[in-house]
Amino acid sequence: MGHRFDPTILREYDIRGVVGRDLGPQDAHAIGRGFATVLRRAGGRKVAVGYDGRLSSPMLEAALVEGLRASGADVVRIGLGPTPMLYYAEATSGDVQGGIQITGSHNPADHNGFKLVLGGRPFFGADIVRLGEMAAVGDWDEGAGQVEQREVLEAYVDRIAQGVSGLSHEGLAGLRIGWDAGNGAAGPALERLAARLPGEHHLLFTQVDGTFPNHHPDPTEERNLADLKALVAAKGLDFGVAFDGDADRIGAVDGLGRVIWGDQLLGIFAEDVLARMPGATVIADVKASGAVFDTIARHGGRPLMWKSGHSHMKAKMKETGAALAGETSAHVFFADEFYGFDDGLYAAVRLMAATVRLGRSVTELRGAMPEMLNTPELRFQVDEARKFAAVAEVRARLAEAGAVFVDMDGVRVTTPDGWWLLRASNTQDVLVARAESHSAEGLERLVGEIDGQLAASGLQRGPQAGH
């Protein structure tokens, strides 16, 4: 007997749904069956499994493990922790060939899902489609895998702390930092990490609680940084960092409480990395500020624009040998002295390292950035069957008009006013738009161009859609 997934849960980068509505233990079991079958047919045998702090995660983890075992995979259970801890276990355990993290990331508390990695590479796109096809016909191997528990947390935290090794203890010891775990999976690792690091550390909400009682764990929404800003102001701290629910993304504020957005953080990290690795490739996603690409080039790097999505970015890093990559959504990927996966805790430690190595405070680094005028990410509902077609229509009109644009992921159009972007979400029935200019008037004209293109395709920007 096979299994039919609700088609909405099989996303481009991962598998996600609302628990009890379109995602449940039967789905977790089927994911285990399919992933184990793919792994074994590729010559692998053992899978690491971790989970975040959501209330539904232990139930889904148990069903996933049984599914993996039933198709003959041996399972290494690493327990509760951030998604990057699962990535670390997969990357450093010589006997493990794949990994699955149960996590709802930054989504509402009743959501959950699965992030997968196979042979050190992200398992996404066509791989996830294949799991659905295999399940529909019951194309699964049979077996009886073994299960073991493995303690990874201490080794993982030790490895994160190495991000400041070799630096002046005096410089690090003078840092005063606020940390907000948001009641997400980062909490236990953060407590251990802060105890190992030089400097003064003030921690918020490290108790794991899947109801997220203090604020939602999504640091890309400025309202979720209010507690961190208040802590930095009250204690006069140098800067503050926050994490999403599974800690593969970082949020940051400087000593004045100004948000440092994901693409701006990438600019800081690029300056630090390129001082030691001149000429290195640094990747930013198609939504990133033009100022970031300028920063990379100015410091002697090779800027590369690529598709949004953590799986796309990791795959492109492996292909190009890039030292560093980052997304506007605040996933940051270090291949310089690290493994190339997105880890919010490691990014925070590297921010400590950057401020010491560059000899400037995080507030000074933030203050030196050009003041660009950006729209937020404008997300609006468009029928699933229409979203990609609409972007294709816009692309065709731009080409006919001789516009300057790139079309690797939607269309990003450059004009004398700046640039605008329109792309279809790979995970929702949503179109995403963004624009950036040096002036308010220019930004208004760019948004007008977006609206004009939408109108030509019989669409308009409706109410903002959530993530």
Secondary structure, 3 states (H helix, E strand, C coil): CCCCCCHHHECCCCEEEEECCCECHHHHHHHHHHHHHHHHHCCCCEEEEEECCCCCHHHHHHHHHHHHHHCCCEEEEEEECCHHHHHHHHHHCCCCCEEEEECCCCCCCCEEEEEEEECCEECCCHHHHHHHHHHHHCCCCCCCCCEEECCCHHHHHHHHHHHHCCCCHHHHHCCEEEEECCCCCCHHHHHHHHHHCCCEEEEECCCCCCCCCCCCCCCCCHHHHHHHHHHHHHHCCCEEEEECCCCCCEEEEECCCCECCHHHHHHHHHHHHHHHCCCCEEEEECCCCHHHHHHHHHCCCEEEEECCCHHHHHHHHHHHCCCEEECCCCCEEECCCCCCCECHHHHHHHHHHHHHHHCCCHHHHHHCCCCCEECCCEEEECCHHHHHHHHHHHHHHHHHHCCEEECCCCEEEEECCEEEEEEECCCCCEEEEEEEECCHHHHHHHHHHHHHHHHHCCCCCCCECCC
